């Protein structure tokens, strides 16, 4: 629930405006998410204040909150060094302990413009110009509105400020002040920030307004929490996240690469990664065929007119690659699969008796992403969506949504994700479609969620302009949540493409169209899998399930016979051909995270057996081939490890 309580004090008022927190990467129990959001926003201001105290030549831009903290973008001639972050942190703690008031002021456009011009802050001037006419303009002070400069950390401060208080406000001298053009919300006093519960994390490059043609800025990231214990838990999580980084593990385990020589954001699947992709795709296809879907394959390019009809050219152009001219016609590489499925539908006139139609495709799409936001497998320019579209009657919506939720739960659970955060986004102010259609679709989504007994967060007005939707975020092994699955009702494309079906009374009616994706994209989901398992994949997913290690060359012939037998039975196995001593072979298999190794010495050759060692249990004894196959089959069937 969003609350808006304002405490007026002459021309200023303290703002106590909670917002819905987006703590999507926190494993921690937060006592007051709304207050934490305000703390983080104020931390960004405190950091900017500290930076301008220490480095007066610095120009400020924007400082929003993030899922775990905050950042602020600065324009400074010199790069920030690690030592600078320490100085800024120390200055921030001084500001926090001073318990300065945070004061909100409404101001006219003319007044604030004059002050910004006097200060020489061009970015703030541009922000001011972007605020629509008639909208209330506010700024937030830290300290006294009529104050001057806050003393520097290095200066003698005795007597400059009273002793800090974390409980009640203290009188602040008129020599302390800093302000920022901001809509809020914020806390009431800097002392509400625990000085031991925040940290500055890193510095990165950023372009003003995200546009590489504009000024390059320096972004300082920080994190802030309610307590030092939460901060410590978060920092430990971050260390674990570094260990699990899919970019690092992808290289170490030889799964994939991004070849900059071919262009950023384009994924090269190496043999082991490609093997896993094949397994994932094969599983996905079977699950969908078993779930009543039919499969489609559609082109990678289409005439530009298709994208104009769909509306993508008008509303999504900045995320599309440039079109190409072919025989004096413009063609566009596809950023979406949806229009292709619509054209497939329109190829025939359908009857209500055929519904529901469920069509699924692993369709590769291409979207322009600026180089600065590309990130391993998580943000790429070419990726494969597990797209599906359902065409149905209005009376079938709830049942179809429930079917999608059931399939989503099965697939995500089989890949090891059983803890979800579910969001329902409803009709925004600007939308297409009828009131009756929106009400019917929204109630169908609610009915399906209630049938699953799933708790969900309702984001009122947060839906797309063309229909309500359900988003599902999965929680990984270290408590982070990732946006994955989406179920979206669409009133737009059926209208744009004049889609029809023959109703029971013989009339022509619009079908209901439902978009849905479970993985989101194969590339991103694979990156999540790598980080969730830290590269230690369950046996059914592992690219190499078993490696045979001969103690010496004398056992190689028997080992190769075993490998051939297991391969013929469908297992993914190989033999170590390095000729290294056994200890080194075992160490190599450990580093490559091979789930099972079979050691073959003279004794194993004589008894026609194998000495088995697994990553989960270590040495588990000797098995013959029949016993080994049964153990492998049991683990694979249960999607577990030996």
C-alpha positions as CSV (number, residue, x, y, z in Angstrom):
1,X,0.0,0.0,0.0
2,X,1.3,3.5,-0.9
3,X,0.8,6.1,1.8
4,X,1.2,9.9,1.4
5,X,1.6,11.8,4.6
6,X,3.0,15.3,4.5
7,X,4.0,17.4,7.5
8,X,3.9,21.1,6.7
9,X,6.3,23.6,8.3
10,X,5.8,27.1,6.9
11,X,6.9,27.0,3.2
12,X,8.6,23.6,3.6
13,X,7.5,20.2,4.6
14,X,9.1,17.0,5.5
15,X,8.1,14.2,3.2
16,X,7.1,10.8,4.4
17,X,6.1,9.2,1.1
18,X,6.7,5.4,1.1
19,X,7.1,3.7,-2.3
20,X,6.9,0.1,-3.3
21,X,10.4,-1.3,-2.9
22,X,12.0,-3.3,-5.6
23,X,14.3,-5.5,-3.4
24,X,14.8,-8.0,-6.2
25,X,18.3,-9.2,-5.2
26,X,18.0,-9.3,-1.4
27,X,18.0,-12.5,0.7
28,X,17.4,-10.4,3.8
29,X,14.3,-9.8,5.8
30,X,13.6,-6.1,5.6
31,X,11.6,-4.7,8.5
32,X,10.4,-1.6,6.7
33,X,10.9,-1.7,2.9
34,X,9.4,1.8,2.3
35,X,11.7,3.4,4.9
36,X,14.7,1.5,3.4
37,X,13.8,2.9,-0.1
38,X,13.8,6.4,1.4
39,X,17.1,5.8,3.2
40,X,18.7,4.7,-0.1
41,X,17.4,7.7,-2.0
42,X,18.8,10.0,0.7
43,X,22.1,8.2,0.7
44,X,22.5,9.1,-3.0
45,X,22.0,12.8,-2.0
46,X,24.4,12.5,0.9
47,X,27.0,11.0,-1.4
48,X,26.5,13.8,-4.0
49,X,26.9,16.3,-1.2
50,X,30.0,14.7,0.0
51,X,31.5,14.6,-3.5
52,X,30.9,18.3,-4.1
53,X,32.4,19.1,-0.7
54,X,35.6,17.1,-1.5
55,X,35.7,17.9,-5.2
56,X,34.0,21.2,-5.8
57,X,34.6,21.2,-9.5
58,X,32.3,18.2,-9.9
59,X,28.9,18.6,-11.7
60,X,26.0,16.5,-10.5
61,X,23.3,14.7,-12.6
62,X,20.9,12.1,-11.2
63,X,21.0,9.8,-8.2
64,X,18.2,7.1,-8.1
65,X,17.8,4.0,-5.9
66,X,18.6,0.5,-7.2
67,X,17.4,-2.9,-6.1
68,X,20.1,-3.0,-3.4
69,X,21.2,0.6,-2.9
70,X,21.8,3.7,-5.0
71,X,24.0,5.4,-7.5
72,X,24.9,8.9,-8.6
73,X,26.3,10.1,-11.9
74,X,29.0,12.8,-11.8
75,X,30.8,14.9,-14.4
76,X,34.4,15.3,-13.1
77,X,37.6,16.0,-15.0
78,X,39.6,13.5,-13.0
79,X,38.6,9.8,-12.6
80,X,37.5,8.7,-9.1
81,X,40.2,6.4,-7.6
82,X,39.6,3.8,-4.8
83,X,41.1,6.2,-2.3
84,X,38.5,8.8,-3.3
85,X,35.7,6.4,-2.4
86,X,37.2,6.0,1.1
87,X,37.3,9.8,1.5
88,X,33.7,10.1,0.2
89,X,32.6,7.4,2.7
90,X,34.2,9.2,5.6
91,X,32.6,12.5,4.5
92,X,29.2,10.8,4.2
93,X,29.5,9.4,7.7
94,X,30.2,12.9,9.0
95,X,27.0,14.2,7.3
96,X,25.0,11.3,8.6
97,X,26.2,11.8,12.2
98,X,25.4,15.5,12.0
99,X,21.7,14.5,11.8
100,X,20.9,17.2,9.3
101,X,17.3,17.8,8.4
102,X,16.0,16.8,4.9
103,X,13.6,19.6,3.8
104,X,11.3,19.6,0.8
105,X,10.6,22.9,-1.0
106,X,8.2,23.7,-3.8
107,X,9.7,26.3,-6.0
108,X,8.8,28.1,-9.2
109,X,10.5,27.2,-12.5
110,X,11.9,30.7,-12.8
111,X,13.4,30.8,-9.3
112,X,15.1,27.4,-9.6
113,X,16.3,28.0,-13.1
114,X,18.1,31.2,-11.9
115,X,19.8,29.4,-9.1
116,X,20.9,26.4,-11.2
117,X,22.4,28.8,-13.8
118,X,24.2,30.7,-11.0
119,X,25.6,27.4,-9.7
120,X,26.7,26.3,-13.2
121,X,25.0,22.9,-13.1
122,X,24.1,22.2,-16.8
123,X,22.7,18.8,-16.2
124,X,20.2,20.0,-13.6
125,X,19.1,22.7,-16.1
126,X,18.4,20.0,-18.7
127,X,16.4,18.0,-16.1
128,X,14.5,21.1,-15.2
129,X,13.7,21.7,-18.9
130,X,12.4,18.1,-19.2
131,X,9.8,18.6,-16.4
132,X,6.4,19.2,-18.1
133,X,4.8,22.7,-17.8
134,X,2.4,22.9,-14.9
135,X,4.0,20.1,-12.9
136,X,5.1,20.9,-9.4
137,X,8.9,21.4,-9.1
138,X,10.5,20.4,-5.8
139,X,14.0,20.4,-4.4
140,X,15.3,18.7,-1.2
141,X,17.8,20.4,1.1
142,X,20.2,18.6,3.4
143,X,20.6,21.1,6.2
144,X,19.4,24.7,6.5
145,X,17.8,26.2,3.4
146,X,19.6,29.5,3.9
147,X,22.9,27.9,4.9
148,X,26.4,27.8,3.4
149,X,29.1,25.2,2.9
150,X,29.5,22.1,5.1
151,X,33.0,21.9,6.6
152,X,35.3,19.4,5.0
153,X,36.4,16.2,6.8
154,X,40.0,17.6,7.0
155,X,39.0,20.8,8.7
156,X,38.8,21.4,12.4
157,X,35.2,20.6,13.2
158,X,35.1,21.2,17.0
159,X,32.1,23.4,17.8
160,X,31.0,23.6,14.1
161,X,28.2,21.2,14.7
162,X,26.4,19.9,17.8
163,X,26.7,16.3,18.9
164,X,24.8,14.0,16.5
165,X,21.5,12.4,17.7
166,X,19.9,9.4,16.1
167,X,16.8,9.8,18.2
168,X,15.6,13.4,17.9
169,X,16.4,16.4,15.7
170,X,19.1,18.9,16.7
171,X,19.4,22.5,15.9
172,X,21.6,23.0,12.8
173,X,23.8,26.0,12.2
174,X,23.0,28.2,9.2
175,X,26.4,27.3,7.8
176,X,25.3,23.8,6.7
177,X,23.4,23.3,3.4
178,X,23.2,21.4,0.1
179,X,20.2,20.8,-2.2
180,X,19.2,18.8,-5.2
181,X,16.4,19.1,-7.7
182,X,14.3,16.0,-6.8
183,X,10.8,14.6,-6.6
184,X,11.6,12.5,-3.5
185,X,10.8,10.7,-1.3
186,X,13.4,11.0,1.5
187,X,13.8,10.5,5.2
188,X,13.4,13.4,7.6
189,X,17.0,13.5,9.0
190,X,20.4,12.2,7.8
191,X,20.7,10.6,11.2
192,X,18.1,8.0,10.3
193,X,20.8,6.4,8.1
194,X,22.9,4.0,10.1
195,X,26.5,5.1,9.4
196,X,27.7,1.5,9.5
197,X,25.0,0.1,7.2
198,X,26.1,1.6,3.9
199,X,29.1,1.1,1.6
200,X,30.4,2.6,-1.7
201,X,31.0,-0.3,-4.0
202,X,32.4,0.7,-7.4
203,X,32.9,3.3,-10.1
204,X,31.7,2.7,-13.7
205,X,31.4,4.7,-16.8
206,X,28.0,6.0,-17.9
207,X,26.6,8.3,-20.7
208,X,24.3,11.2,-19.9
209,X,20.8,10.0,-20.6
210,X,22.2,6.7,-21.7
211,X,23.2,8.2,-25.0
212,X,26.8,7.5,-26.2
213,X,26.8,10.7,-28.2
214,X,26.5,12.7,-25.0
215,X,28.9,13.4,-22.2
216,X,30.6,10.4,-20.5
217,X,30.1,10.5,-16.8
218,X,31.3,8.6,-13.7
219,X,28.8,6.5,-11.8
220,X,29.5,5.7,-8.2
221,X,27.4,2.7,-6.9
222,X,26.6,2.3,-3.3
223,X,24.5,0.0,-1.1
224,X,22.5,0.8,2.0
225,X,20.6,-1.2,4.5
226,X,18.7,-0.9,7.8
227,X,21.4,-2.5,9.9
228,X,25.2,-3.4,9.8
229,X,24.2,-7.1,9.9
230,X,22.2,-6.7,6.7
231,X,25.1,-4.9,5.0
232,X,27.5,-7.7,6.0
233,X,25.1,-10.4,4.7
234,X,24.7,-8.5,1.4
235,X,28.5,-8.1,1.0
236,X,29.0,-11.8,1.6
237,X,26.3,-12.5,-1.0
238,X,28.1,-10.2,-3.4
239,X,31.4,-12.1,-2.9
240,X,29.5,-15.3,-3.6
241,X,27.9,-13.8,-6.7
242,X,31.4,-13.0,-8.0
243,X,32.4,-16.6,-7.5
244,X,29.3,-17.7,-9.5
245,X,29.6,-15.0,-12.2
246,X,28.5,-16.7,-15.4
247,X,31.0,-14.8,-17.5
248,X,33.9,-16.1,-15.4
249,X,32.5,-19.7,-15.2
250,X,31.5,-19.7,-18.9
251,X,35.1,-19.1,-19.8
252,X,36.6,-21.5,-17.2
253,X,34.2,-24.3,-18.1
254,X,34.4,-23.6,-21.9
255,X,30.7,-23.1,-22.3
256,X,30.4,-19.9,-24.4
257,X,32.2,-16.8,-25.4
258,X,31.5,-13.3,-26.7
259,X,33.8,-12.6,-29.6
260,X,34.3,-8.9,-29.8
261,X,35.9,-9.3,-33.2
262,X,32.5,-10.4,-34.4
263,X,30.6,-7.7,-32.5
264,X,29.5,-7.2,-29.0
265,X,26.4,-8.9,-27.6
266,X,26.6,-11.9,-29.9
267,X,27.0,-15.3,-28.2
268,X,29.2,-18.1,-29.4
269,X,28.1,-21.4,-27.9
270,X,31.1,-23.8,-27.5
271,X,30.6,-27.6,-27.7
272,X,29.9,-28.1,-24.0
273,X,27.5,-25.1,-23.8
274,X,25.9,-26.1,-27.1
275,X,25.3,-29.6,-25.6
276,X,23.5,-28.0,-22.7
277,X,21.5,-25.8,-25.0
278,X,20.4,-28.9,-27.0
279,X,19.3,-30.6,-23.7
280,X,17.4,-27.5,-22.7
281,X,15.7,-27.1,-26.1
282,X,14.9,-30.8,-26.3
283,X,13.3,-30.7,-22.8
284,X,11.4,-27.5,-23.7
285,X,10.0,-29.0,-27.0
286,X,8.8,-32.2,-25.3
287,X,7.2,-30.3,-22.4
288,X,5.3,-28.1,-24.8
289,X,4.2,-31.0,-27.1
290,X,3.0,-32.9,-24.0
291,X,1.2,-29.7,-22.9
292,X,-0.9,-29.4,-26.1
293,X,1.3,-27.0,-28.0
294,X,2.2,-27.1,-31.7
295,X,5.6,-25.9,-32.8
296,X,6.4,-23.2,-35.3
297,X,9.5,-22.0,-37.2
298,X,9.4,-18.5,-38.7
299,X,11.9,-16.3,-40.7
300,X,14.5,-14.1,-39.2
301,X,13.6,-11.1,-41.4
302,X,10.5,-9.5,-42.8
303,X,9.4,-6.6,-44.9
304,X,9.5,-3.4,-42.9
305,X,5.8,-2.8,-43.6
306,X,5.1,-5.8,-41.2
307,X,6.7,-3.9,-38.3
308,X,4.8,-0.8,-39.2
309,X,1.5,-2.7,-39.1
310,X,2.5,-4.3,-35.7
311,X,3.4,-0.9,-34.3
312,X,7.0,-2.0,-33.5
313,X,8.5,0.5,-35.9
314,X,6.7,3.4,-34.3
315,X,7.1,2.4,-30.6
316,X,10.2,0.2,-30.6
317,X,12.4,1.6,-33.3
318,X,15.2,2.6,-31.0
319,X,15.7,-1.0,-30.0
320,X,15.7,-2.3,-33.6
321,X,18.6,-2.6,-36.0
322,X,18.6,-0.5,-39.1
323,X,16.6,-1.9,-42.0
324,X,18.2,-3.3,-45.2
325,X,17.3,-2.6,-48.8
326,X,16.5,-5.7,-50.9
327,X,15.3,-5.2,-54.4
328,X,14.2,-1.7,-53.6
329,X,12.2,-2.8,-50.6
330,X,13.1,-2.3,-46.9
331,X,13.5,-5.5,-44.8
332,X,13.9,-5.6,-41.0
333,X,15.7,-8.3,-39.0
334,X,13.1,-9.3,-36.4
335,X,13.1,-7.9,-32.9
336,X,10.0,-9.9,-32.0
337,X,8.3,-13.2,-33.0
338,X,4.7,-12.1,-32.4
339,X,3.9,-10.7,-35.8
340,X,5.1,-13.9,-37.5
341,X,2.7,-16.0,-35.4
342,X,-0.1,-13.5,-36.3
343,X,0.6,-13.9,-40.0
344,X,0.6,-17.7,-39.6
345,X,-2.8,-17.4,-37.9
346,X,-4.2,-15.2,-40.7
347,X,-3.1,-17.7,-43.3
348,X,-6.4,-19.5,-42.7
349,X,-9.9,-18.5,-41.5
350,X,-10.4,-20.2,-38.2
351,X,-13.5,-21.5,-36.4
352,X,-14.3,-21.1,-32.7
353,X,-14.3,-25.0,-32.7
354,X,-10.5,-25.0,-33.3
355,X,-9.8,-22.9,-30.2
356,X,-7.6,-22.8,-28.2
357,X,-4.7,-22.7,-30.6
358,X,-1.3,-23.0,-28.8
359,X,1.7,-22.2,-30.9
360,X,5.3,-22.2,-29.6
361,X,8.6,-21.3,-31.1
362,X,12.3,-21.1,-30.1
363,X,12.7,-17.9,-32.1
364,X,15.9,-16.0,-32.4
365,X,15.5,-12.2,-32.4
366,X,17.9,-9.3,-32.6
367,X,17.6,-6.1,-30.7
368,X,19.9,-3.1,-30.6
369,X,21.5,-2.6,-27.2
370,X,24.0,0.1,-26.5
371,X,27.5,-1.3,-25.9
372,X,27.6,0.1,-22.4
373,X,24.7,-2.0,-21.2
374,X,25.8,-5.3,-22.7
375,X,26.5,-7.9,-20.0
376,X,27.5,-11.5,-20.7
377,X,24.5,-13.6,-21.5
378,X,22.2,-11.3,-19.5
379,X,22.1,-8.5,-22.0
380,X,22.8,-9.4,-25.6
381,X,21.9,-8.3,-29.1
382,X,20.9,-11.7,-30.5
383,X,19.0,-14.2,-28.4
384,X,16.4,-16.9,-28.6
385,X,13.0,-16.4,-26.9
386,X,10.9,-19.4,-25.9
387,X,7.9,-17.6,-27.4
388,X,4.4,-19.0,-27.5
389,X,1.0,-17.5,-28.4
390,X,-2.4,-18.8,-27.5
391,X,-5.4,-17.8,-29.5
392,X,-8.7,-18.5,-27.7
393,X,-12.2,-17.5,-26.8
394,X,-13.0,-15.0,-24.1
395,X,-14.5,-17.8,-22.0
396,X,-11.2,-19.8,-22.3
397,X,-8.8,-17.2,-20.9
398,X,-8.8,-18.3,-17.3
399,X,-8.3,-22.0,-18.1
400,X,-5.5,-21.2,-20.6
401,X,-3.7,-18.9,-18.1
402,X,-3.9,-21.6,-15.5
403,X,-2.5,-24.1,-18.0
404,X,0.4,-21.7,-18.6
405,X,1.0,-21.3,-14.9
406,X,1.0,-25.1,-14.4
407,X,3.5,-25.6,-17.3
408,X,5.7,-22.7,-16.0
409,X,5.8,-24.3,-12.5
410,X,6.7,-27.7,-13.9
411,X,9.5,-26.4,-16.1
412,X,11.0,-24.0,-13.6
413,X,10.9,-26.7,-10.9
414,X,12.6,-29.2,-13.1
415,X,15.4,-26.8,-13.6
416,X,15.7,-26.3,-9.8
417,X,13.7,-23.1,-9.2
418,X,10.8,-23.5,-6.8
419,X,10.6,-20.2,-5.0
420,X,8.9,-17.4,-7.0
421,X,7.8,-13.8,-6.7
422,X,4.6,-13.2,-8.7
423,X,3.4,-9.8,-9.9
424,X,0.1,-8.9,-11.5
425,X,0.1,-5.7,-13.5
426,X,-3.3,-4.1,-14.3
427,X,-4.6,-1.5,-16.7
428,X,-2.7,1.8,-17.1
429,X,-4.2,5.2,-17.7
430,X,-3.5,5.0,-21.4
431,X,-4.6,1.8,-23.0
432,X,-6.3,0.1,-25.9
433,X,-9.2,-2.3,-25.7
434,X,-12.7,-2.1,-24.1
435,X,-13.5,-1.8,-20.4
436,X,-15.2,-5.2,-20.6
437,X,-12.2,-6.8,-22.3
438,X,-9.8,-5.5,-19.6
439,X,-12.1,-6.5,-16.8
440,X,-12.5,-10.0,-18.3
441,X,-8.8,-10.5,-18.9
442,X,-7.7,-9.2,-15.5
443,X,-10.3,-11.3,-13.6
444,X,-9.1,-14.3,-15.6
445,X,-5.5,-13.7,-14.5
446,X,-6.6,-13.3,-10.9
447,X,-8.8,-16.5,-11.1
448,X,-5.8,-18.5,-12.4
449,X,-3.5,-17.2,-9.7
450,X,-6.1,-18.0,-7.0
451,X,-6.5,-21.5,-8.4
452,X,-2.7,-22.0,-7.9
453,X,-3.0,-20.5,-4.3
454,X,-0.1,-18.3,-5.3
455,X,0.5,-15.0,-3.4
456,X,1.1,-12.1,-5.7
457,X,1.8,-8.4,-5.7
458,X,-0.6,-6.3,-7.6
459,X,0.9,-3.4,-9.5
460,X,-2.1,-1.3,-10.2
461,X,-1.8,0.6,-13.5
462,X,1.5,-1.2,-14.2
463,X,0.3,-3.2,-17.2
464,X,1.2,-2.6,-20.8
465,X,-1.1,-0.4,-22.8
466,X,-2.4,-3.4,-24.7
467,X,-3.3,-5.8,-21.8
468,X,-2.8,-7.0,-18.2
469,X,0.1,-9.4,-17.4
470,X,1.7,-11.7,-14.9
471,X,5.4,-11.6,-14.3
472,X,7.2,-14.4,-12.4
473,X,10.6,-13.9,-10.8
474,X,12.6,-16.9,-9.7
475,X,14.9,-17.0,-6.6
476,X,18.3,-18.5,-7.0
477,X,20.6,-20.4,-4.6
478,X,21.9,-17.3,-3.0
479,X,18.6,-15.5,-2.6
480,X,18.7,-13.2,-5.7
481,X,15.5,-12.9,-7.8
482,X,15.5,-12.9,-11.6
483,X,12.7,-11.8,-13.9
484,X,11.9,-14.8,-16.1
485,X,8.4,-15.8,-17.1
486,X,5.7,-13.4,-18.5
487,X,2.1,-14.0,-19.4
488,X,0.5,-11.1,-21.3
489,X,-3.0,-10.6,-22.7
490,X,-2.9,-8.6,-25.9
491,X,-5.8,-6.5,-27.2
492,X,-3.6,-4.6,-29.6
493,X,-2.2,-7.0,-32.3
494,X,-5.6,-8.7,-33.0
495,X,-7.0,-5.2,-33.8
496,X,-3.9,-4.0,-35.8
497,X,-3.9,-7.1,-37.9
498,X,-7.7,-7.4,-38.2
499,X,-7.6,-11.0,-36.8
500,X,-10.9,-12.9,-36.9
501,X,-12.6,-16.2,-36.3
502,X,-16.0,-17.5,-37.1
503,X,-18.1,-17.6,-34.0
504,X,-20.9,-20.0,-33.2
505,X,-23.5,-17.7,-34.6
506,X,-21.6,-17.3,-37.9
507,X,-20.3,-13.8,-37.1
508,X,-16.7,-12.7,-37.4
509,X,-15.1,-12.0,-34.0
510,X,-11.7,-11.0,-32.6
511,X,-9.8,-13.8,-30.9
512,X,-8.1,-13.3,-27.6
513,X,-4.3,-13.4,-27.9
514,X,-2.0,-14.4,-25.1
515,X,1.7,-14.0,-25.2
516,X,3.9,-16.1,-22.9
517,X,7.5,-16.9,-22.3
518,X,8.8,-19.2,-19.6
519,X,12.6,-18.9,-19.8
520,X,12.4,-15.4,-21.3
521,X,15.4,-16.1,-23.4
522,X,17.6,-19.1,-23.6
523,X,20.8,-17.0,-23.2
524,X,19.7,-15.2,-20.1
525,X,18.1,-18.3,-18.6
526,X,21.3,-20.2,-19.2
527,X,23.3,-17.5,-17.5
528,X,21.0,-17.7,-14.5
529,X,21.4,-21.5,-14.5
530,X,25.2,-21.2,-14.5
531,X,25.1,-18.8,-11.5
532,X,22.4,-20.7,-9.6
533,X,24.5,-23.9,-9.7
534,X,27.9,-22.2,-9.7
535,X,28.6,-24.4,-12.8
536,X,27.9,-27.5,-10.7
537,X,25.0,-28.7,-12.9
538,X,22.7,-31.6,-11.9
539,X,23.5,-34.8,-13.7
540,X,20.7,-34.5,-16.3
541,X,21.9,-31.1,-17.4
542,X,25.7,-31.6,-17.2
543,X,27.4,-31.4,-20.6
544,X,29.7,-34.3,-19.6
545,X,28.0,-36.6,-17.1
546,X,31.0,-39.0,-16.5
547,X,34.7,-39.0,-17.2
548,X,36.7,-42.2,-17.2
549,X,40.2,-41.9,-15.7
550,X,42.7,-44.6,-16.6
551,X,45.5,-45.0,-14.0
552,X,47.9,-45.8,-16.8
553,X,48.0,-46.6,-20.5
554,X,47.5,-50.3,-19.7
555,X,43.9,-49.7,-18.7
556,X,43.0,-47.4,-21.7
557,X,41.6,-50.2,-23.9
558,X,39.1,-51.3,-21.2
559,X,38.3,-47.7,-20.5
560,X,37.5,-47.0,-24.1
561,X,35.2,-50.0,-24.2
562,X,33.3,-48.8,-21.2
563,X,33.0,-45.3,-22.7
564,X,31.7,-46.7,-26.0
565,X,29.1,-48.9,-24.1
566,X,27.9,-45.9,-22.0
567,X,27.7,-43.6,-25.0
568,X,25.7,-46.2,-26.9
569,X,23.3,-46.2,-24.0
570,X,22.8,-42.5,-24.3
571,X,25.1,-41.1,-21.6
572,X,27.4,-38.2,-22.1
573,X,30.8,-39.6,-21.3
574,X,34.5,-39.3,-22.2
575,X,37.9,-40.6,-21.3
576,X,40.8,-38.6,-20.1
577,X,43.4,-38.8,-22.8
578,X,46.1,-36.6,-21.3
579,X,48.2,-39.5,-19.9
580,X,48.7,-37.5,-16.7
581,X,49.1,-39.1,-13.3
582,X,45.8,-40.0,-11.6
583,X,45.9,-37.2,-9.0
584,X,46.2,-34.6,-11.7
585,X,43.3,-36.2,-13.7
586,X,41.1,-36.1,-10.6
587,X,42.0,-32.5,-9.9
588,X,41.3,-31.5,-13.5
589,X,37.9,-33.2,-13.4
590,X,37.1,-31.3,-10.1
591,X,38.0,-28.0,-11.7
592,X,35.8,-28.7,-14.7
593,X,33.0,-29.7,-12.3
594,X,32.5,-33.2,-13.9
595,X,29.7,-34.8,-11.8
596,X,31.0,-38.4,-11.9
597,X,34.4,-39.9,-12.5
598,X,35.1,-43.5,-13.0
599,X,38.7,-44.6,-12.1
600,X,40.1,-47.7,-13.8
601,X,43.2,-49.5,-12.5
602,X,44.4,-53.1,-12.8
603,X,41.9,-54.3,-10.2
604,X,39.0,-52.7,-12.1
605,X,40.1,-54.3,-15.4
606,X,40.4,-57.7,-13.7
607,X,36.9,-57.5,-12.1
608,X,35.3,-55.6,-15.0
609,X,34.2,-52.9,-12.6
610,X,34.7,-49.2,-12.0
611,X,35.8,-47.2,-9.0
612,X,33.2,-44.3,-8.7
613,X,33.8,-40.9,-7.3
614,X,31.2,-38.1,-7.4
615,X,31.4,-34.3,-6.7
616,X,28.7,-34.5,-4.1
617,X,29.9,-37.5,-2.1
618,X,33.5,-38.2,-3.0
619,X,34.4,-41.9,-3.3
620,X,31.3,-44.1,-3.2
621,X,32.9,-47.5,-4.0
622,X,33.1,-50.0,-6.8
623,X,30.3,-50.7,-9.3
624,X,29.9,-52.8,-12.3
625,X,28.3,-51.3,-15.5
626,X,24.8,-52.4,-14.6
627,X,25.0,-50.8,-11.1
628,X,26.5,-47.7,-12.5
629,X,23.7,-47.3,-15.2
630,X,21.0,-47.7,-12.5
631,X,22.6,-45.1,-10.3
632,X,22.9,-42.7,-13.3
633,X,19.3,-43.4,-14.4
634,X,17.9,-42.8,-10.9
635,X,19.8,-39.4,-10.6
636,X,18.8,-38.3,-14.1
637,X,15.1,-39.3,-13.6
638,X,15.0,-37.3,-10.3
639,X,16.9,-34.4,-11.9
640,X,19.4,-34.8,-9.0
641,X,23.1,-35.7,-8.5
642,X,24.6,-39.0,-7.6
